[in-house]
Amino acid sequence: MSQRPTPVVIGVYDADGGVLGEAAYLWGRVRGTAHCSLCDITHSPVRRKKEWDALLARLDAKVELRHRNRADGGP
């Protein structure tokens, strides 16, 4: 009997990655013009949420988080 492959869940942040992308998102948050629901789920204002890490530990799936400018899996 073959083993079922591990499911992969891909989440895409509504923000660009990299230093400039992160800075632009932060500035947009301050101005009230940027919002990312996935950011709200995974991060507090200062760090990753412990609740998110606990959920990942319980899931029977691999979770990949990407920024929108790297959603295709590129660097």
PyMOL Python script that loads the backbone (N, CA, C, O; Angstrom):
from pymol import cmd

cmd.read_pdbstr("""\
ATOM      1  N   MET A   1       0.844  -1.179   0.000  1.00  0.00           N
ATOM      2  CA  MET A   1       0.000   0.000   0.000  1.00  0.00           C
ATOM      3  C   MET A   1       0.895   1.251   0.000  1.00  0.00           C
ATOM      4  O   MET A   1       1.779   1.390   0.846  1.00  0.00           O
ATOM      5  N   SER A   2       0.659   2.144  -0.945  1.00  0.00           N
ATOM      6  CA  SER A   2       1.495   3.340  -1.039  1.00  0.00           C
ATOM      7  C   SER A   2       1.011   4.413  -0.062  1.00  0.00           C
ATOM      8  O   SER A   2      -0.170   4.499   0.275  1.00  0.00           O
ATOM      9  N   GLN A   3       1.955   5.211   0.368  1.00  0.00           N
ATOM     10  CA  GLN A   3       1.650   6.269   1.307  1.00  0.00           C
ATOM     11  C   GLN A   3       1.139   7.500   0.565  1.00  0.00           C
ATOM     12  O   GLN A   3       1.638   7.849  -0.505  1.00  0.00           O
ATOM     13  N   ARG A   4       0.143   8.146   1.145  1.00  0.00           N
ATOM     14  CA  ARG A   4      -0.424   9.356   0.554  1.00  0.00           C
ATOM     15  C   ARG A   4       0.588  10.492   0.659  1.00  0.00           C
ATOM     16  O   ARG A   4       1.204  10.671   1.710  1.00  0.00           O
ATOM     17  N   PRO A   5       0.772  11.270  -0.427  1.00  0.00           N
ATOM     18  CA  PRO A   5       1.722  12.392  -0.359  1.00  0.00           C
ATOM     19  C   PRO A   5       1.214  13.470   0.607  1.00  0.00           C
ATOM     20  O   PRO A   5       0.011  13.664   0.777  1.00  0.00           O
ATOM     21  N   THR A   6       2.153  14.150   1.219  1.00  0.00           N
ATOM     22  CA  THR A   6       1.804  15.231   2.139  1.00  0.00           C
ATOM     23  C   THR A   6       1.217  16.396   1.357  1.00  0.00           C
ATOM     24  O   THR A   6       1.834  16.872   0.404  1.00  0.00           O
ATOM     25  N   PRO A   7       0.026  16.866   1.748  1.00  0.00           N
ATOM     26  CA  PRO A   7      -0.551  18.024   1.054  1.00  0.00           C
ATOM     27  C   PRO A   7       0.305  19.276   1.275  1.00  0.00           C
ATOM     28  O   PRO A   7       0.969  19.416   2.302  1.00  0.00           O
ATOM     29  N   VAL A   8       0.277  20.170   0.301  1.00  0.00           N
ATOM     30  CA  VAL A   8       0.997  21.437   0.401  1.00  0.00           C
ATOM     31  C   VAL A   8      -0.015  22.571   0.327  1.00  0.00           C
ATOM     32  O   VAL A   8      -0.826  22.639  -0.597  1.00  0.00           O
ATOM     33  N   VAL A   9       0.044  23.454   1.308  1.00  0.00           N
ATOM     34  CA  VAL A   9      -0.809  24.644   1.347  1.00  0.00           C
ATOM     35  C   VAL A   9       0.094  25.842   1.094  1.00  0.00           C
ATOM     36  O   VAL A   9       1.100  26.017   1.782  1.00  0.00           O
ATOM     37  N   ILE A  10      -0.252  26.661   0.122  1.00  0.00           N
ATOM     38  CA  ILE A  10       0.550  27.841  -0.198  1.00  0.00           C
ATOM     39  C   ILE A  10      -0.244  29.087   0.175  1.00  0.00           C
ATOM     40  O   ILE A  10      -1.361  29.291  -0.300  1.00  0.00           O
ATOM     41  N   GLY A  11       0.339  29.908   1.024  1.00  0.00           N
ATOM     42  CA  GLY A  11      -0.260  31.179   1.406  1.00  0.00           C
ATOM     43  C   GLY A  11       0.536  32.305   0.788  1.00  0.00           C
ATOM     44  O   GLY A  11       1.767  32.266   0.776  1.00  0.00           O
ATOM     45  N   VAL A  12      -0.153  33.309   0.274  1.00  0.00           N
ATOM     46  CA  VAL A  12       0.534  34.436  -0.371  1.00  0.00           C
ATOM     47  C   VAL A  12       0.224  35.718   0.397  1.00  0.00           C
ATOM     48  O   VAL A  12      -0.928  36.139   0.505  1.00  0.00           O
ATOM     49  N   TYR A  13       1.283  36.325   0.927  1.00  0.00           N
ATOM     50  CA  TYR A  13       1.132  37.618   1.596  1.00  0.00           C
ATOM     51  C   TYR A  13       0.789  38.687   0.565  1.00  0.00           C
ATOM     52  O   TYR A  13       1.340  38.690  -0.536  1.00  0.00           O
ATOM     53  N   ASP A  14      -0.117  39.593   0.917  1.00  0.00           N
ATOM     54  CA  ASP A  14      -0.476  40.700   0.041  1.00  0.00           C
ATOM     55  C   ASP A  14       0.524  41.835   0.247  1.00  0.00           C
ATOM     56  O   ASP A  14       0.163  42.962   0.588  1.00  0.00           O
ATOM     57  N   ALA A  15       1.783  41.500   0.029  1.00  0.00           N
ATOM     58  CA  ALA A  15       2.894  42.445   0.179  1.00  0.00           C
ATOM     59  C   ALA A  15       4.075  41.860  -0.587  1.00  0.00           C
ATOM     60  O   ALA A  15       4.183  40.644  -0.746  1.00  0.00           O
ATOM     61  N   ASP A  16       4.945  42.725  -1.053  1.00  0.00           N
ATOM     62  CA  ASP A  16       6.145  42.267  -1.736  1.00  0.00           C
ATOM     63  C   ASP A  16       7.211  41.917  -0.712  1.00  0.00           C
ATOM     64  O   ASP A  16       7.284  42.525   0.356  1.00  0.00           O
ATOM     65  N   GLY A  17       8.037  40.930  -1.045  1.00  0.00           N
ATOM     66  CA  GLY A  17       9.143  40.546  -0.185  1.00  0.00           C
ATOM     67  C   GLY A  17      10.357  41.417  -0.434  1.00  0.00           C
ATOM     68  O   GLY A  17      10.370  42.232  -1.357  1.00  0.00           O
ATOM     69  N   GLY A  18      11.357  41.248   0.378  1.00  0.00           N
ATOM     70  CA  GLY A  18      12.572  42.038   0.266  1.00  0.00           C
ATOM     71  C   GLY A  18      12.495  43.280   1.140  1.00  0.00           C
ATOM     72  O   GLY A  18      11.428  43.634   1.640  1.00  0.00           O
ATOM     73  N   VAL A  19      13.605  43.921   1.315  1.00  0.00           N
ATOM     74  CA  VAL A  19      13.676  45.084   2.202  1.00  0.00           C
ATOM     75  C   VAL A  19      12.746  46.198   1.732  1.00  0.00           C
ATOM     76  O   VAL A  19      12.003  46.759   2.537  1.00  0.00           O
ATOM     77  N   LEU A  20      12.775  46.526   0.436  1.00  0.00           N
ATOM     78  CA  LEU A  20      11.917  47.609  -0.067  1.00  0.00           C
ATOM     79  C   LEU A  20      10.443  47.246   0.008  1.00  0.00           C
ATOM     80  O   LEU A  20       9.613  48.093   0.340  1.00  0.00           O
ATOM     81  N   GLY A  21      10.105  45.992  -0.297  1.00  0.00           N
ATOM     82  CA  GLY A  21       8.717  45.548  -0.216  1.00  0.00           C
ATOM     83  C   GLY A  21       8.191  45.598   1.203  1.00  0.00           C
ATOM     84  O   GLY A  21       7.069  46.045   1.439  1.00  0.00           O
ATOM     85  N   GLU A  22       8.995  45.142   2.145  1.00  0.00           N
ATOM     86  CA  GLU A  22       8.591  45.174   3.557  1.00  0.00           C
ATOM     87  C   GLU A  22       8.427  46.617   4.035  1.00  0.00           C
ATOM     88  O   GLU A  22       7.477  46.933   4.753  1.00  0.00           O
ATOM     89  N   ALA A  23       9.351  47.487   3.637  1.00  0.00           N
ATOM     90  CA  ALA A  23       9.264  48.895   4.042  1.00  0.00           C
ATOM     91  C   ALA A  23       8.022  49.553   3.441  1.00  0.00           C
ATOM     92  O   ALA A  23       7.340  50.322   4.118  1.00  0.00           O
ATOM     93  N   ALA A  24       7.727  49.253   2.178  1.00  0.00           N
ATOM     94  CA  ALA A  24       6.545  49.828   1.531  1.00  0.00           C
ATOM     95  C   ALA A  24       5.271  49.349   2.222  1.00  0.00           C
ATOM     96  O   ALA A  24       4.336  50.126   2.413  1.00  0.00           O
ATOM     97  N   TYR A  25       5.234  48.075   2.595  1.00  0.00           N
ATOM     98  CA  TYR A  25       4.054  47.554   3.284  1.00  0.00           C
ATOM     99  C   TYR A  25       3.897  48.216   4.651  1.00  0.00           C
ATOM    100  O   TYR A  25       2.795  48.617   5.027  1.00  0.00           O
ATOM    101  N   LEU A  26       4.993  48.330   5.389  1.00  0.00           N
ATOM    102  CA  LEU A  26       4.935  48.960   6.706  1.00  0.00           C
ATOM    103  C   LEU A  26       4.453  50.404   6.600  1.00  0.00           C
ATOM    104  O   LEU A  26       3.636  50.850   7.406  1.00  0.00           O
ATOM    105  N   TRP A  27       4.953  51.124   5.617  1.00  0.00           N
ATOM    106  CA  TRP A  27       4.519  52.511   5.402  1.00  0.00           C
ATOM    107  C   TRP A  27       3.034  52.551   5.034  1.00  0.00           C
ATOM    108  O   TRP A  27       2.298  53.418   5.505  1.00  0.00           O
ATOM    109  N   GLY A  28       2.604  51.626   4.206  1.00  0.00           N
ATOM    110  CA  GLY A  28       1.188  51.550   3.852  1.00  0.00           C
ATOM    111  C   GLY A  28       0.305  51.244   5.051  1.00  0.00           C
ATOM    112  O   GLY A  28      -0.799  51.778   5.166  1.00  0.00           O
ATOM    113  N   ARG A  29       0.788  50.385   5.946  1.00  0.00           N
ATOM    114  CA  ARG A  29       0.025  50.083   7.171  1.00  0.00           C
ATOM    115  C   ARG A  29      -0.115  51.337   8.033  1.00  0.00           C
ATOM    116  O   ARG A  29      -1.189  51.616   8.567  1.00  0.00           O
ATOM    117  N   VAL A  30       0.971  52.085   8.163  1.00  0.00           N
ATOM    118  CA  VAL A  30       0.932  53.310   8.966  1.00  0.00           C
ATOM    119  C   VAL A  30      -0.059  54.301   8.369  1.00  0.00           C
ATOM    120  O   VAL A  30      -0.810  54.945   9.102  1.00  0.00           O
ATOM    121  N   ARG A  31      -0.068  54.429   7.030  1.00  0.00           N
ATOM    122  CA  ARG A  31      -0.974  55.366   6.347  1.00  0.00           C
ATOM    123  C   ARG A  31      -2.398  54.837   6.236  1.00  0.00           C
ATOM    124  O   ARG A  31      -3.324  55.598   5.955  1.00  0.00           O
ATOM    125  N   GLY A  32      -2.577  53.547   6.454  1.00  0.00           N
ATOM    126  CA  GLY A  32      -3.907  52.954   6.341  1.00  0.00           C
ATOM    127  C   GLY A  32      -4.266  52.554   4.918  1.00  0.00           C
ATOM    128  O   GLY A  32      -5.444  52.372   4.608  1.00  0.00           O
ATOM    129  N   THR A  33      -3.274  52.414   4.051  1.00  0.00           N
ATOM    130  CA  THR A  33      -3.544  52.073   2.647  1.00  0.00           C
ATOM    131  C   THR A  33      -3.140  50.650   2.288  1.00  0.00           C
ATOM    132  O   THR A  33      -3.353  50.217   1.155  1.00  0.00           O
ATOM    133  N   ALA A  34      -2.559  49.915   3.236  1.00  0.00           N
ATOM    134  CA  ALA A  34      -2.140  48.537   2.971  1.00  0.00           C
ATOM    135  C   ALA A  34      -2.680  47.621   4.062  1.00  0.00           C
ATOM    136  O   ALA A  34      -2.697  47.976   5.241  1.00  0.00           O
ATOM    137  N   HIS A  35      -3.118  46.441   3.648  1.00  0.00           N
ATOM    138  CA  HIS A  35      -3.585  45.450   4.599  1.00  0.00           C
ATOM    139  C   HIS A  35      -3.356  44.059   4.026  1.00  0.00           C
ATOM    140  O   HIS A  35      -3.557  43.826   2.834  1.00  0.00           O
ATOM    141  N   CYS A  36      -2.940  43.154   4.871  1.00  0.00           N
ATOM    142  CA  CYS A  36      -2.718  41.772   4.464  1.00  0.00           C
ATOM    143  C   CYS A  36      -3.295  40.853   5.535  1.00  0.00           C
ATOM    144  O   CYS A  36      -2.788  40.802   6.656  1.00  0.00           O
ATOM    145  N   SER A  37      -4.344  40.136   5.190  1.00  0.00           N
ATOM    146  CA  SER A  37      -4.988  39.240   6.155  1.00  0.00           C
ATOM    147  C   SER A  37      -4.054  38.120   6.600  1.00  0.00           C
ATOM    148  O   SER A  37      -4.079  37.720   7.764  1.00  0.00           O
ATOM    149  N   LEU A  38      -3.234  37.613   5.690  1.00  0.00           N
ATOM    150  CA  LEU A  38      -2.300  36.550   6.073  1.00  0.00           C
ATOM    151  C   LEU A  38      -1.275  37.080   7.074  1.00  0.00           C
ATOM    152  O   LEU A  38      -0.873  36.358   7.987  1.00  0.00           O
ATOM    153  N   CYS A  39      -0.857  38.311   6.914  1.00  0.00           N
ATOM    154  CA  CYS A  39       0.050  38.920   7.896  1.00  0.00           C
ATOM    155  C   CYS A  39      -0.618  38.956   9.273  1.00  0.00           C
ATOM    156  O   CYS A  39       0.024  38.668  10.284  1.00  0.00           O
ATOM    157  N   ASP A  40      -1.907  39.309   9.313  1.00  0.00           N
ATOM    158  CA  ASP A  40      -2.643  39.355  10.575  1.00  0.00           C
ATOM    159  C   ASP A  40      -2.700  37.981  11.232  1.00  0.00           C
ATOM    160  O   ASP A  40      -2.629  37.876  12.456  1.00  0.00           O
ATOM    161  N   ILE A  41      -2.827  36.936  10.434  1.00  0.00           N
ATOM    162  CA  ILE A  41      -2.930  35.575  10.957  1.00  0.00           C
ATOM    163  C   ILE A  41      -1.580  35.077  11.475  1.00  0.00           C
ATOM    164  O   ILE A  41      -1.522  34.424  12.517  1.00  0.00           O
ATOM    165  N   THR A  42      -0.513  35.374  10.769  1.00  0.00           N
ATOM    166  CA  THR A  42       0.777  34.774  11.088  1.00  0.00           C
ATOM    167  C   THR A  42       1.686  35.618  11.977  1.00  0.00           C
ATOM    168  O   THR A  42       2.593  35.077  12.609  1.00  0.00           O
ATOM    169  N   HIS A  43       1.466  36.928  12.039  1.00  0.00           N
ATOM    170  CA  HIS A  43       2.399  37.804  12.757  1.00  0.00           C
ATOM    171  C   HIS A  43       1.697  38.774  13.696  1.00  0.00           C
ATOM    172  O   HIS A  43       0.596  39.249  13.417  1.00  0.00           O
ATOM    173  N   SER A  44       2.351  39.056  14.803  1.00  0.00           N
ATOM    174  CA  SER A  44       1.962  40.170  15.661  1.00  0.00           C
ATOM    175  C   SER A  44       2.738  41.381  15.134  1.00  0.00           C
ATOM    176  O   SER A  44       3.496  41.249  14.174  1.00  0.00           O
ATOM    177  N   PRO A  45       2.564  42.541  15.739  1.00  0.00           N
ATOM    178  CA  PRO A  45       3.335  43.688  15.241  1.00  0.00           C
ATOM    179  C   PRO A  45       4.856  43.500  15.306  1.00  0.00           C
ATOM    180  O   PRO A  45       5.592  44.176  14.587  1.00  0.00           O
ATOM    181  N   VAL A  46       5.326  42.594  16.158  1.00  0.00           N
ATOM    182  CA  VAL A  46       6.769  42.448  16.322  1.00  0.00           C
ATOM    183  C   VAL A  46       7.348  41.114  15.857  1.00  0.00           C
ATOM    184  O   VAL A  46       8.509  41.065  15.451  1.00  0.00           O
ATOM    185  N   ARG A  47       6.577  40.041  15.904  1.00  0.00           N
ATOM    186  CA  ARG A  47       7.139  38.719  15.586  1.00  0.00           C
ATOM    187  C   ARG A  47       6.050  37.764  15.128  1.00  0.00           C
ATOM    188  O   ARG A  47       4.867  38.104  15.111  1.00  0.00           O
ATOM    189  N   ARG A  48       6.473  36.561  14.756  1.00  0.00           N
ATOM    190  CA  ARG A  48       5.515  35.518  14.396  1.00  0.00           C
ATOM    191  C   ARG A  48       4.697  35.124  15.620  1.00  0.00           C
ATOM    192  O   ARG A  48       5.204  35.095  16.742  1.00  0.00           O
ATOM    193  N   LYS A  49       3.420  34.820  15.383  1.00  0.00           N
ATOM    194  CA  LYS A  49       2.546  34.450  16.490  1.00  0.00           C
ATOM    195  C   LYS A  49       2.806  33.014  16.937  1.00  0.00           C
ATOM    196  O   LYS A  49       2.973  32.116  16.112  1.00  0.00           O
ATOM    197  N   LYS A  50       2.838  32.810  18.251  1.00  0.00           N
ATOM    198  CA  LYS A  50       3.009  31.475  18.807  1.00  0.00           C
ATOM    199  C   LYS A  50       1.855  30.571  18.394  1.00  0.00           C
ATOM    200  O   LYS A  50       2.047  29.376  18.168  1.00  0.00           O
ATOM    201  N   GLU A  51       0.652  31.142  18.296  1.00  0.00           N
ATOM    202  CA  GLU A  51      -0.528  30.369  17.896  1.00  0.00           C
ATOM    203  C   GLU A  51      -0.372  29.823  16.476  1.00  0.00           C
ATOM    204  O   GLU A  51      -0.804  28.707  16.188  1.00  0.00           O
ATOM    205  N   TRP A  52       0.238  30.598  15.603  1.00  0.00           N
ATOM    206  CA  TRP A  52       0.475  30.164  14.222  1.00  0.00           C
ATOM    207  C   TRP A  52       1.445  28.994  14.209  1.00  0.00           C
ATOM    208  O   TRP A  52       1.213  27.993  13.530  1.00  0.00           O
ATOM    209  N   ASP A  53       2.529  29.124  14.960  1.00  0.00           N
ATOM    210  CA  ASP A  53       3.511  28.041  15.027  1.00  0.00           C
ATOM    211  C   ASP A  53       2.889  26.771  15.610  1.00  0.00           C
ATOM    212  O   ASP A  53       3.199  25.666  15.164  1.00  0.00           O
ATOM    213  N   ALA A  54       2.008  26.927  16.611  1.00  0.00           N
ATOM    214  CA  ALA A  54       1.334  25.762  17.200  1.00  0.00           C
ATOM    215  C   ALA A  54       0.419  25.090  16.177  1.00  0.00           C
ATOM    216  O   ALA A  54       0.346  23.862  16.118  1.00  0.00           O
ATOM    217  N   LEU A  55      -0.266  25.882  15.384  1.00  0.00           N
ATOM    218  CA  LEU A  55      -1.126  25.323  14.333  1.00  0.00           C
ATOM    219  C   LEU A  55      -0.300  24.546  13.314  1.00  0.00           C
ATOM    220  O   LEU A  55      -0.675  23.440  12.925  1.00  0.00           O
ATOM    221  N   LEU A  56       0.804  25.108  12.889  1.00  0.00           N
ATOM    222  CA  LEU A  56       1.673  24.429  11.921  1.00  0.00           C
ATOM    223  C   LEU A  56       2.144  23.080  12.463  1.00  0.00           C
ATOM    224  O   LEU A  56       2.246  22.108  11.714  1.00  0.00           O
ATOM    225  N   ALA A  57       2.426  23.022  13.752  1.00  0.00           N
ATOM    226  CA  ALA A  57       2.895  21.779  14.361  1.00  0.00           C
ATOM    227  C   ALA A  57       1.811  20.703  14.345  1.00  0.00           C
ATOM    228  O   ALA A  57       2.124  19.513  14.314  1.00  0.00           O
ATOM    229  N   ARG A  58       0.540  21.106  14.365  1.00  0.00           N
ATOM    230  CA  ARG A  58      -0.571  20.148  14.383  1.00  0.00           C
ATOM    231  C   ARG A  58      -1.022  19.721  12.991  1.00  0.00           C
ATOM    232  O   ARG A  58      -1.643  18.668  12.846  1.00  0.00           O
ATOM    233  N   LEU A  59      -0.728  20.503  11.981  1.00  0.00           N
ATOM    234  CA  LEU A  59      -1.216  20.208  10.640  1.00  0.00           C
ATOM    235  C   LEU A  59      -0.513  19.013  10.017  1.00  0.00           C
ATOM    236  O   LEU A  59       0.678  18.789  10.231  1.00  0.00           O
ATOM    237  N   ASP A  60      -1.263  18.260   9.251  1.00  0.00           N
ATOM    238  CA  ASP A  60      -0.677  17.160   8.480  1.00  0.00           C
ATOM    239  C   ASP A  60      -0.489  17.643   7.043  1.00  0.00           C
ATOM    240  O   ASP A  60      -0.922  16.994   6.091  1.00  0.00           O
ATOM    241  N   ALA A  61       0.165  18.790   6.911  1.00  0.00           N
ATOM    242  CA  ALA A  61       0.396  19.399   5.601  1.00  0.00           C
ATOM    243  C   ALA A  61       1.635  20.273   5.698  1.00  0.00           C
ATOM    244  O   ALA A  61       2.001  20.747   6.773  1.00  0.00           O
ATOM    245  N   LYS A  62       2.261  20.471   4.572  1.00  0.00           N
ATOM    246  CA  LYS A  62       3.376  21.402   4.478  1.00  0.00           C
ATOM    247  C   LYS A  62       2.796  22.765   4.109  1.00  0.00           C
ATOM    248  O   LYS A  62       1.980  22.863   3.194  1.00  0.00           O
ATOM    249  N   VAL A  63       3.209  23.805   4.809  1.00  0.00           N
ATOM    250  CA  VAL A  63       2.709  25.156   4.537  1.00  0.00           C
ATOM    251  C   VAL A  63       3.855  25.997   4.006  1.00  0.00           C
ATOM    252  O   VAL A  63       4.898  26.124   4.648  1.00  0.00           O
ATOM    253  N   GLU A  64       3.652  26.572   2.820  1.00  0.00           N
ATOM    254  CA  GLU A  64       4.636  27.476   2.221  1.00  0.00           C
ATOM    255  C   GLU A  64       4.025  28.866   2.177  1.00  0.00           C
ATOM    256  O   GLU A  64       2.932  29.054   1.642  1.00  0.00           O
ATOM    257  N   LEU A  65       4.729  29.837   2.738  1.00  0.00           N
ATOM    258  CA  LEU A  65       4.273  31.224   2.728  1.00  0.00           C
ATOM    259  C   LEU A  65       5.167  32.019   1.790  1.00  0.00           C
ATOM    260  O   LEU A  65       6.394  31.950   1.872  1.00  0.00           O
ATOM    261  N   ARG A  66       4.542  32.768   0.905  1.00  0.00           N
ATOM    262  CA  ARG A  66       5.288  33.535  -0.104  1.00  0.00           C
ATOM    263  C   ARG A  66       4.755  34.955  -0.160  1.00  0.00           C
ATOM    264  O   ARG A  66       3.599  35.215   0.174  1.00  0.00           O
ATOM    265  N   HIS A  67       5.604  35.858  -0.581  1.00  0.00           N
ATOM    266  CA  HIS A  67       5.161  37.225  -0.856  1.00  0.00           C
ATOM    267  C   HIS A  67       4.659  37.281  -2.293  1.00  0.00           C
ATOM    268  O   HIS A  67       5.046  36.462  -3.127  1.00  0.00           O
ATOM    269  N   ARG A  68       3.798  38.250  -2.577  1.00  0.00           N
ATOM    270  CA  ARG A  68       3.150  38.280  -3.907  1.00  0.00           C
ATOM    271  C   ARG A  68       4.155  38.399  -5.051  1.00  0.00           C
ATOM    272  O   ARG A  68       3.902  37.866  -6.132  1.00  0.00           O
ATOM    273  N   ASN A  69       5.279  39.075  -4.852  1.00  0.00           N
ATOM    274  CA  ASN A  69       6.259  39.186  -5.932  1.00  0.00           C
ATOM    275  C   ASN A  69       7.084  37.906  -6.086  1.00  0.00           C
ATOM    276  O   ASN A  69       7.908  37.802  -6.994  1.00  0.00           O
ATOM    277  N   ARG A  70       6.864  36.948  -5.211  1.00  0.00           N
ATOM    278  CA  ARG A  70       7.567  35.662  -5.296  1.00  0.00           C
ATOM    279  C   ARG A  70       6.575  34.503  -5.237  1.00  0.00           C
ATOM    280  O   ARG A  70       6.944  33.387  -4.870  1.00  0.00           O
ATOM    281  N   ALA A  71       5.330  34.759  -5.593  1.00  0.00           N
ATOM    282  CA  ALA A  71       4.276  33.751  -5.490  1.00  0.00           C
ATOM    283  C   ALA A  71       4.490  32.572  -6.432  1.00  0.00           C
ATOM    284  O   ALA A  71       3.963  31.486  -6.189  1.00  0.00           O
ATOM    285  N   ASP A  72       5.249  32.769  -7.496  1.00  0.00           N
ATOM    286  CA  ASP A  72       5.489  31.695  -8.443  1.00  0.00           C
ATOM    287  C   ASP A  72       6.564  30.727  -7.979  1.00  0.00           C
ATOM    288  O   ASP A  72       6.914  29.790  -8.696  1.00  0.00           O
ATOM    289  N   GLY A  73       7.093  30.954  -6.770  1.00  0.00           N
ATOM    290  CA  GLY A  73       8.108  30.065  -6.219  1.00  0.00           C
ATOM    291  C   GLY A  73       9.523  30.496  -6.506  1.00  0.00           C
ATOM    292  O   GLY A  73      10.468  29.792  -6.151  1.00  0.00           O
ATOM    293  N   GLY A  74       9.691  31.645  -7.144  1.00  0.00           N
ATOM    294  CA  GLY A  74      11.030  32.145  -7.440  1.00  0.00           C
ATOM    295  C   GLY A  74      11.738  32.614  -6.188  1.00  0.00           C
ATOM    296  O   GLY A  74      11.161  32.559  -5.102  1.00  0.00           O
ATOM    297  N   PRO A  75      12.975  33.074  -6.309  1.00  0.00           N
ATOM    298  CA  PRO A  75      13.773  33.485  -5.130  1.00  0.00           C
ATOM    299  C   PRO A  75      13.234  34.686  -4.411  1.00  0.00           C
ATOM    300  O   PRO A  75      13.813  35.121  -3.415  1.00  0.00           O
TER     301      PRO A  75
END
""", "prot")
cmd.dss("prot")
cmd.show_as("cartoon", "prot")
cmd.util.cbc("prot")
cmd.orient("prot")
